Amino acid sequence: MTDIRQTMEAQYGEKAMERSLTIGEHYDAMDVVIEAYQKLKARVEALENHGVKFVGTWQRAQVYTRGHVVVQDGSSWVCIKDAAEGVVPSKSHEHWALMAKAGRDGKDSNR
């Protein structure tokens, strides 16, 4: 809303939003609103299309982007900030969040 107000005030003066607008100003205002809506719609679509993606076992030479999920030492990690080569999930909480901690392997179980 601030962008719309600023655009209208830049075009028609500081009091543009406090007075009755002419027909032409209404059309201009609608153009500004439509442009703001389209930008917001594009941002929402980008967010909705960027879910999580399982990419397998963590590899030291691989670059990961936000949303990638890897397995490292039996735990699952989700990349929360783009990670360069060699950024180890279990050692970089700035780039990775623990999704599921490795459980016991069951080899020591007495049945």
Backbone as a printed PyTorch tensor [residue, N CA C, xyz], in Angstrom:
tensor([[[  0.8250,  -1.1870,   0.0000],
         [  0.0000,   0.0000,   0.0000],
         [  0.8720,   1.2540,   0.0000]],

        [[  1.9900,   1.1930,   0.6860],
         [  2.8990,   2.3410,   0.7390],
         [  3.4050,   2.6900,  -0.6550]],

        [[  3.7380,   1.6640,  -1.4660],
         [  4.2180,   1.9130,  -2.8280],
         [  3.1570,   2.6260,  -3.6570]],

        [[  1.9060,   2.2270,  -3.4940],
         [  0.8160,   2.8340,  -4.2490],
         [  0.6640,   4.2990,  -3.8440]],

        [[  0.6560,   4.5420,  -2.5500],
         [  0.5410,   5.9170,  -2.0450],
         [  1.7030,   6.7680,  -2.5500]],

        [[  2.9060,   6.2470,  -2.4680],
         [  4.0810,   7.0120,  -2.9090],
         [  4.0160,   7.3290,  -4.3970]],

        [[  3.5950,   6.3650,  -5.1910],
         [  3.4990,   6.5890,  -6.6320],
         [  2.4610,   7.6540,  -6.9500]],

        [[  1.2980,   7.5580,  -6.3060],
         [  0.2400,   8.5440,  -6.5480],
         [  0.6760,   9.9350,  -6.1000]],

        [[  1.3110,  10.0230,  -4.9410],
         [  1.7560,  11.3210,  -4.4390],
         [  2.8620,  11.9080,  -5.3130]],

        [[  3.7210,  11.0380,  -5.8540],
         [  4.7800,  11.5240,  -6.7450],
         [  4.1870,  12.0970,  -8.0320]],

        [[  3.1150,  11.4630,  -8.5180],
         [  2.4920,  11.9220,  -9.7600],
         [  1.5690,  13.1240,  -9.5530]],

        [[  0.8080,  13.1260,  -8.4520],
         [ -0.2680,  14.0980,  -8.3030],
         [ -0.1500,  14.9800,  -7.0600]],

        [[  0.9530,  14.8970,  -6.3420],
         [  1.1420,  15.7360,  -5.1690],
         [  0.8500,  15.0030,  -3.8720]],

        [[  1.2940,  15.6020,  -2.7640],
         [  1.1920,  14.9540,  -1.4500],
         [ -0.2310,  14.6230,  -1.0200]],

        [[ -1.1870,  15.3930,  -1.4180],
         [ -2.5770,  15.2050,  -0.9660],
         [ -3.4110,  14.3880,  -1.9510]],

        [[ -2.7440,  13.7150,  -2.8940],
         [ -3.4580,  12.9930,  -3.9500],
         [ -4.4320,  11.9590,  -3.4040]],

        [[ -4.1020,  11.3230,  -2.3070],
         [ -4.9550,  10.2680,  -1.7680],
         [ -6.0240,  10.8150,  -0.8180]],

        [[ -6.0240,  12.1230,  -0.5960],
         [ -6.9770,  12.7200,   0.3400],
         [ -8.0670,  13.5250,  -0.3590]],

        [[ -8.0270,  13.6010,  -1.6740],
         [ -9.0240,  14.3780,  -2.4000],
         [ -9.6900,  13.4930,  -3.4410]],

        [[-10.7670,  13.9910,  -4.0110],
         [-11.4380,  13.2690,  -5.0890],
         [-10.5320,  13.2650,  -6.3220]],

        [[-10.4800,  12.1300,  -6.9770],
         [ -9.6330,  12.0090,  -8.1650],
         [-10.4530,  12.2110,  -9.4300]],

        [[ -9.7870,  12.6720, -10.4740],
         [-10.4340,  12.7780, -11.7780],
         [-10.5160,  11.3770, -12.3860]],

        [[-11.2840,  11.2380, -13.4410],
         [-11.3990,   9.9410, -14.1200],
         [-10.0260,   9.4550, -14.5660]],

        [[ -9.2410,  10.3390, -15.1430],
         [ -7.8970,   9.9680, -15.5970],
         [ -7.0220,   9.5100, -14.4490]],

        [[ -7.1370,  10.1930, -13.3050],
         [ -6.3500,   9.8020, -12.1310],
         [ -6.8010,   8.4500, -11.6010]],

        [[ -8.1120,   8.1520, -11.7100],
         [ -8.6080,   6.8310, -11.2960],
         [ -7.9640,   5.7330, -12.1430]],

        [[ -7.9080,   5.9530, -13.4460],
         [ -7.2820,   4.9650, -14.3330],
         [ -5.7960,   4.8060, -14.0140]],

        [[ -5.1310,   5.9180, -13.7580],
         [ -3.7170,   5.8530, -13.3800],
         [ -3.5420,   5.0880, -12.0740]],

        [[ -4.4290,   5.3520, -11.1190],
         [ -4.3600,   4.6580,  -9.8320],
         [ -4.5710,   3.1570, -10.0190]],

        [[ -5.5100,   2.7940, -10.8850],
         [ -5.7540,   1.3710, -11.1530],
         [ -4.5280,   0.7190, -11.7880]],

        [[ -3.8550,   1.4420, -12.6710],
         [ -2.6320,   0.9060, -13.2770],
         [ -1.5790,   0.6280, -12.2010]],

        [[ -1.4620,   1.5360, -11.2520],
         [ -0.4950,   1.3620, -10.1630],
         [ -0.8790,   0.1620,  -9.3070]],

        [[ -2.1700,   0.0220,  -8.9980],
         [ -2.6470,  -1.1030,  -8.1890],
         [ -2.4300,  -2.4250,  -8.9330]],

        [[ -2.7330,  -2.4560, -10.2090],
         [ -2.5520,  -3.6740, -11.0080],
         [ -1.0820,  -4.0620, -11.0620]],

        [[ -0.2090,  -3.0960, -11.2520],
         [  1.2310,  -3.3830, -11.2820],
         [  1.7000,  -3.9510,  -9.9430]],

        [[  1.2510,  -3.3560,  -8.8350],
         [  1.6290,  -3.8450,  -7.5070],
         [  1.0950,  -5.2610,  -7.2970]],

        [[ -0.1350,  -5.5100,  -7.7300],
         [ -0.7420,  -6.8370,  -7.6130],
         [  0.0560,  -7.8770,  -8.4070]],

        [[  0.4410,  -7.5400,  -9.6270],
         [  1.1740,  -8.4810, -10.4650],
         [  2.5360,  -8.8320,  -9.8610]],

        [[  3.2120,  -7.8450,  -9.2750],
         [  4.4900,  -8.1080,  -8.6140],
         [  4.2990,  -9.0360,  -7.4230]],

        [[  3.2660,  -8.7670,  -6.6320],
         [  2.9890,  -9.5950,  -5.4610],
         [  2.6030, -11.0130,  -5.8780]],

        [[  1.7970, -11.1260,  -6.9060],
         [  1.3840, -12.4350,  -7.4070],
         [  2.5940, -13.2520,  -7.8560]],

        [[  3.5380, -12.6170,  -8.5510],
         [  4.7490, -13.3090,  -9.0070],
         [  5.5770, -13.7950,  -7.8240]],

        [[  5.6790, -12.9810,  -6.7770],
         [  6.4350, -13.3890,  -5.5820],
         [  5.7790, -14.5750,  -4.8910]],

        [[  4.4500, -14.5560,  -4.7750],
         [  3.7350, -15.6580,  -4.1340],
         [  3.9130, -16.9360,  -4.9410]],

        [[  3.7910, -16.8510,  -6.2640],
         [  3.9760, -18.0310,  -7.1100],
         [  5.3800, -18.6040,  -6.9650]],

        [[  6.3850, -17.7430,  -6.8950],
         [  7.7650, -18.2060,  -6.7310],
         [  7.9260, -18.9280,  -5.3940]],

        [[  7.3260, -18.3960,  -4.3450],
         [  7.4090, -19.0520,  -3.0360],
         [  6.6900, -20.3950,  -3.0380]],

        [[  5.5100, -20.4370,  -3.6440],
         [  4.7360, -21.6770,  -3.6630],
         [  5.3910, -22.7570,  -4.5140]],

        [[  6.1150, -22.3780,  -5.5390],
         [  6.7560, -23.3450,  -6.4180],
         [  8.0960, -23.8490,  -5.8820]],

        [[  8.5710, -23.2670,  -4.7980],
         [  9.8790, -23.6330,  -4.2720],
         [  9.7210, -24.4780,  -3.0020]],

        [[  9.2680, -25.6850,  -3.1640],
         [  9.1080, -26.5700,  -2.0210],
         [ 10.4230, -27.2460,  -1.6660]],

        [[ 10.3370, -28.4090,  -1.0790],
         [ 11.5430, -29.1610,  -0.7570],
         [ 11.7730, -30.2260,  -1.8260]],

        [[ 13.0430, -30.5890,  -1.9990],
         [ 13.3990, -31.5810,  -3.0090],
         [ 14.4670, -32.4870,  -2.4280]],

        [[ 14.1670, -33.7770,  -2.3370],
         [ 15.1450, -34.7450,  -1.8650],
         [ 16.1890, -34.9650,  -2.9470]],

        [[ 17.4680, -34.7480,  -2.5890],
         [ 18.5390, -34.8810,  -3.5790],
         [ 19.5370, -35.9790,  -3.2210]],

        [[ 19.2300, -36.7760,  -2.1910],
         [ 20.0600, -37.9310,  -1.8790],
         [ 21.0710, -37.6990,  -0.7720]],

        [[ 22.1150, -38.4940,  -0.8030],
         [ 23.1810, -38.4160,   0.1940],
         [ 24.0090, -37.1560,  -0.0300]],

        [[ 24.3520, -36.4720,   1.0660],
         [ 25.1490, -35.2490,   0.9770],
         [ 26.4880, -35.5510,   0.3200]],

        [[ 26.8790, -34.7010,  -0.6300],
         [ 28.1470, -34.8460,  -1.3400],
         [ 28.9800, -33.5850,  -1.1320]],

        [[ 30.2140, -33.7270,  -0.7400],
         [ 31.0990, -32.5930,  -0.4450],
         [ 31.2570, -31.6500,  -1.6440]],

        [[ 31.3170, -32.1720,  -2.8560],
         [ 31.5740, -31.3490,  -4.0390],
         [ 30.2990, -30.7570,  -4.6540]],

        [[ 29.1790, -30.9350,  -4.0000],
         [ 27.8940, -30.4620,  -4.5380],
         [ 27.5010, -29.1130,  -3.9300]],

        [[ 26.9170, -28.2420,  -4.7320],
         [ 26.3460, -26.9750,  -4.2540],
         [ 24.8640, -27.2390,  -4.0010]],

        [[ 24.3380, -26.7670,  -2.8770],
         [ 22.9320, -26.9750,  -2.5380],
         [ 22.2090, -25.6390,  -2.4290]],

        [[ 20.9370, -25.6560,  -2.7860],
         [ 20.1240, -24.4510,  -2.6810],
         [ 19.0030, -24.6800,  -1.6740]],

        [[ 18.4240, -23.5740,  -1.2350],
         [ 17.3600, -23.6350,  -0.2430],
         [ 16.2740, -24.6070,  -0.6900]],

        [[ 15.8700, -25.4870,   0.2090],
         [ 14.8350, -26.4620,  -0.1010],
         [ 15.3640, -27.8470,  -0.4170]],

        [[ 16.6600, -27.9720,  -0.6990],
         [ 17.2320, -29.2980,  -0.9290],
         [ 17.2760, -30.0760,   0.3860]],

        [[ 16.9590, -31.3540,   0.3100],
         [ 17.0080, -32.2360,   1.4780],
         [ 18.0360, -33.3200,   1.1890]],

        [[ 18.9290, -33.5450,   2.1620],
         [ 19.9780, -34.5610,   2.0130],
         [ 19.9950, -35.4530,   3.2430]],

        [[ 20.6730, -36.5930,   3.0850],
         [ 20.9450, -37.4840,   4.2030],
         [ 22.4380, -37.4270,   4.4590]],

        [[ 22.8020, -37.2230,   5.7350],
         [ 24.2060, -37.2260,   6.1240],
         [ 24.3140, -37.9610,   7.4430]],

        [[ 25.1160, -39.0130,   7.4790],
         [ 25.3080, -39.8380,   8.6750],
         [ 23.9870, -40.3100,   9.2730]],

        [[ 23.0460, -40.6770,   8.4020],
         [ 21.7780, -41.2340,   8.8550],
         [ 20.7110, -40.2140,   9.2250]],

        [[ 21.0510, -38.9390,   9.2900],
         [ 20.0740, -37.8920,   9.5970],
         [ 19.6700, -37.1670,   8.3120]],

        [[ 18.4660, -36.6420,   8.2980],
         [ 17.9910, -35.8580,   7.1540],
         [ 18.1250, -34.3760,   7.4810]],

        [[ 18.6150, -33.6190,   6.5140],
         [ 18.8490, -32.1850,   6.6780],
         [ 18.2020, -31.4310,   5.5430]],

        [[ 17.6160, -30.2640,   5.8430],
         [ 17.0410, -29.4110,   4.8120],
         [ 17.8790, -28.1360,   4.7220]],

        [[ 18.2090, -27.7650,   3.5030],
         [ 19.0130, -26.5760,   3.2620],
         [ 18.1070, -25.3500,   3.4210]],

        [[ 18.4700, -24.4500,   4.3310],
         [ 17.6580, -23.2650,   4.5990],
         [ 18.2740, -21.9880,   4.0150]],

        [[ 19.5160, -22.0990,   3.5590],
         [ 20.2200, -20.9820,   2.9230],
         [ 21.2130, -21.6100,   1.9590]],

        [[ 21.2890, -21.1020,   0.7390],
         [ 22.1740, -21.6980,  -0.2680],
         [ 23.5400, -22.0190,   0.3310]],

        [[ 24.0260, -23.2450,   0.0490],
         [ 25.2690, -23.7380,   0.6360],
         [ 26.2830, -24.0640,  -0.4560]],

        [[ 27.4750, -23.5290,  -0.3170],
         [ 28.5580, -23.7820,  -1.2680],
         [ 29.0860, -25.2040,  -1.0840]],

        [[ 29.9860, -25.5970,  -1.9630],
         [ 30.6290, -26.9090,  -1.8540],
         [ 31.2740, -27.0580,  -0.4850]],

        [[ 31.1490, -28.2210,   0.0960],
         [ 31.8480, -28.5280,   1.3380],
         [ 31.1830, -28.0400,   2.6190]],

        [[ 30.0320, -27.3800,   2.5270],
         [ 29.3430, -26.9230,   3.7390],
         [ 28.5930, -28.1140,   4.3320]],

        [[ 29.1280, -28.6470,   5.4220],
         [ 28.6310, -29.8850,   6.0350],
         [ 27.3480, -29.6080,   6.8170]],

        [[ 26.2710, -30.3500,   6.5320],
         [ 25.0040, -30.1070,   7.2300],
         [ 25.1110, -30.1350,   8.7540]],

        [[ 25.7830, -31.1360,   9.2990],
         [ 25.8460, -31.2720,  10.7590],
         [ 26.7320, -30.2260,  11.4290]],

        [[ 27.4580, -29.4410,  10.6190],
         [ 28.3650, -28.4370,  11.1890],
         [ 28.0040, -27.0060,  10.8050]],

        [[ 26.9790, -26.8190,   9.9940],
         [ 26.6100, -25.4670,   9.5590],
         [ 25.1150, -25.2280,   9.7640]],

        [[ 24.7650, -24.7730,  10.9550],
         [ 23.3530, -24.5200,  11.2550],
         [ 22.8570, -23.2200,  10.6180]],

        [[ 23.7670, -22.4610,  10.0330],
         [ 23.3660, -21.2670,   9.2790],
         [ 22.7500, -21.6850,   7.9400]],

        [[ 23.2250, -22.7990,   7.3820],
         [ 22.7730, -23.2520,   6.0700],
         [ 21.8370, -24.4580,   6.1250]],

        [[ 21.9000, -25.2250,   7.1960],
         [ 21.1520, -26.4790,   7.2710],
         [ 20.3440, -26.5650,   8.5600]],

        [[ 19.1700, -27.2020,   8.4580],
         [ 18.3420, -27.4750,   9.6380],
         [ 18.0850, -28.9760,   9.6940]],

        [[ 18.2040, -29.5300,  10.8910],
         [ 17.9510, -30.9580,  11.0820],
         [ 16.4750, -31.2460,  10.8460]],

        [[ 16.2170, -32.1930,   9.9720],
         [ 14.8370, -32.5460,   9.6440],
         [ 14.4170, -33.7920,  10.4260]],

        [[ 15.2980, -34.7880,  10.4520],
         [ 15.0300, -36.0230,  11.1990],
         [ 16.3620, -36.5940,  11.6580]],

        [[ 16.4900, -36.7620,  12.9670],
         [ 17.7340, -37.2630,  13.5390],
         [ 17.8480, -38.7690,  13.3330]],

        [[ 19.0600, -39.2270,  13.0740],
         [ 19.3090, -40.6650,  12.8850],
         [ 18.9130, -41.4110,  14.1450]],

        [[ 18.2600, -42.5280,  13.9410],
         [ 17.8740, -43.3740,  15.0770],
         [ 18.9280, -44.4400,  15.3280]],

        [[ 18.6440, -45.2510,  16.3040],
         [ 19.5440, -46.3810,  16.5780],
         [ 19.3900, -47.4110,  15.4720]],

        [[ 20.4650, -48.1230,  15.1730],
         [ 20.4280, -49.0710,  14.0600],
         [ 19.7510, -50.3900,  14.4130]],

        [[ 19.5140, -50.6480,  15.6770],
         [ 18.8220, -51.8580,  16.0810],
         [ 19.6880, -53.0930,  16.1820]],

        [[ 20.9730, -52.9960,  15.8570],
         [ 21.8610, -54.1480,  15.8940],
         [ 22.1020, -54.6450,  17.3150]],

        [[ 21.9570, -53.7640,  18.2840],
         [ 22.2070, -54.1400,  19.6790],
         [ 20.9370, -54.6130,  20.3900]],

        [[ 19.8670, -54.7290,  19.6600],
         [ 18.5880, -55.0990,  20.2630],
         [ 18.5990, -56.5540,  20.7020]],

        [[ 18.0330, -56.8120,  21.8620],
         [ 17.8970, -58.1850,  22.3620],
         [ 16.4490, -58.5980,  22.2160]],

        [[ 16.1740, -59.4310,  21.2730],
         [ 14.7780, -59.8820,  21.0560],
         [ 14.5930, -61.2260,  21.6320]]])
